[in-house]
Amino acid sequence: GAVVSQHPSRVICKSGTSVKIECRSLDFQATTMFWYRQFPKQSLMLMATSNEGSKATYEQGVEKDKFLINHASLTLSTLTVTSAHPEDSSFYICSAHQGLATSGQYFGPGTRLTVT
Amino acid sequence: KNQVEQSPQSLIILEGKNCTLQCNYTVSPFSNLRWYKQDTGRGPVSLTIMTFSENTKSNGRYTATLDADTKQSSLHITASQLSDSASYICVVSAPYSGGGADGLTFGKGTHLIIQP
């Protein structure tokens, strides 16, 4: 099956610093990747849609200048949390779509971000 | 508004027992319905996927059903094991059109605990 990886799996950073999270599709090309945030005991919340070679589309309420998304290739998307604050602490999950109408999305294992 | 409602919110059963989780949805148009298992601190892992014409899909001890007329799905777990303790998320997809938006509606999940 399709595999999506994320790196790092856990990261702790100080308030005011930036952190980059990578999402890779390992055995397929993904023209579209999605970034989600999940708070404890809550469902996944879509943050943005990342399209290869174009600007990301952000959901309402998500600051595009704070959550920078780059989709430089068909197998890699990155999410950079800039000037992180403790309230940004969350579980960030990416997913990738194979681009077929009948295929589904494959989720990465997630990245736990803790901002101190 | 597209919605996915899951019940129960949480469930505790003894190891070896069976259980059934429910999912009701109002998503339209409909493409497919997936059940995911999400272990704590991990990304969701797909258990089953069903399209409009499929009524039942099994994956080992997991059996999912779909009634597209009543817009209801269930996930039955037989002979539960301690490793089944996780959140089970029902996700309903609209037809994938590409270019943006994930087309997914997430349920809030059922938190299942298997006790020895």
Chai-1 contact restraints between the chains, C-beta under 6 A:
chainA,res_idxA,chainB,res_idxB,connection_type,confidence,min_distance_angstrom,max_distance_angstrom,comment,restraint_id
A,F34,B,D102,contact,1.0,0.0,6.0,A-B,restraint_1
A,S43,B,F106,contact,1.0,0.0,6.0,A-B,restraint_2
A,S43,B,K108,contact,1.0,0.0,6.0,A-B,restraint_3
A,L44,B,F106,contact,1.0,0.0,6.0,A-B,restraint_4
A,L46,B,D102,contact,1.0,0.0,6.0,A-B,restraint_5
A,T49,B,G100,contact,1.0,0.0,6.0,A-B,restraint_6
A,T57,B,G100,contact,1.0,0.0,6.0,A-B,restraint_7
A,I93,B,G43,contact,1.0,0.0,6.0,A-B,restraint_8
A,A101,B,Y96,contact,1.0,0.0,6.0,A-B,restraint_9
A,G104,B,I49,contact,1.0,0.0,6.0,A-B,restraint_10
A,F107,B,G43,contact,1.0,0.0,6.0,A-B,restraint_11
A,F107,B,P44,contact,1.0,0.0,6.0,A-B,restraint_12
A,G108,B,G43,contact,1.0,0.0,6.0,A-B,restraint_13
A,P109,B,R42,contact,1.0,0.0,6.0,A-B,restraint_14
A,P109,B,G43,contact,1.0,0.0,6.0,A-B,restraint_15
A,G110,B,G43,contact,1.0,0.0,6.0,A-B,restraint_16
